[in-house]
Amino acid sequence: MALHGITAILVAVAFFYGPGGPESRVYSAARDFERELHETLGLAVLAVSVLRVFWRAFTSRPDVPPAQPWMRNAALLIQGSLYALIFLVPLTAMFGAWLEGHPLTLMAGGVVPSPLPVDHQVGTLLAKVHSFLGDAILWLAGIHAAAALYHHYVLKDGVLKSMVPSNWFMRR
Ligand code: HEM
């Protein structure tokens, strides 16, 4: 539950600080803060996602209430895509930047130089794929959140409650 919430917050803030525009703008000194914050948050998403896979391997999921097959399949598709994206979005950015010839630049002066030879064309392509997937993760997360609200307010099952702290829905 905590890793899910932390991932959601990190992805949303990383998206908000997404450095856009041509390469010269993304890597200009004026954009240093925005880019460093974005890269740091994005790498934190990757780190939390790795932790989450380990956590899932050693713990069990909450039971899912019965649902119609189409609904279960749609949920599996969206959740599977989100799982793939929390890895693919940071990885395309890392390899895109490195192949373009840029080190990763993190908050507090952290720099991770490229271990790869420059291939600018492939790097630029990966950076474009990264921007596209970065938008896609937000759209899918929006659908995923809307589905959780549908479960709570329309189907009135325990799906949303199983993913938030137990005192959130207690009557005062
Ligand atoms: C889940 C985490 C991330 C999300 C949601 C995300 C999202 C985005 C989005 C939406 C853009 C496009 C912004 C625009 O066009 O206005 C973008 C661009 C960019 N992101 Fe990320 N990002 C993430 C992680 C990372 C990481 C880990 C790095 C670096 C290590 C990174 C580096 C960049 C760079 C350099 C660009 C500019 C790409 C270009 O050259 O056009 N991002 N990101």
Residues whose N, C-alpha, C, O or C-beta is under 5 A from the ligand:
A	BS01	HEM	V11 A14 F15 G18 P19 G20 G21 E23 V26 H38 E39 G42 L43 V45 V89 P90 A93 M94 L104 A127 H130 S131 G134 D135
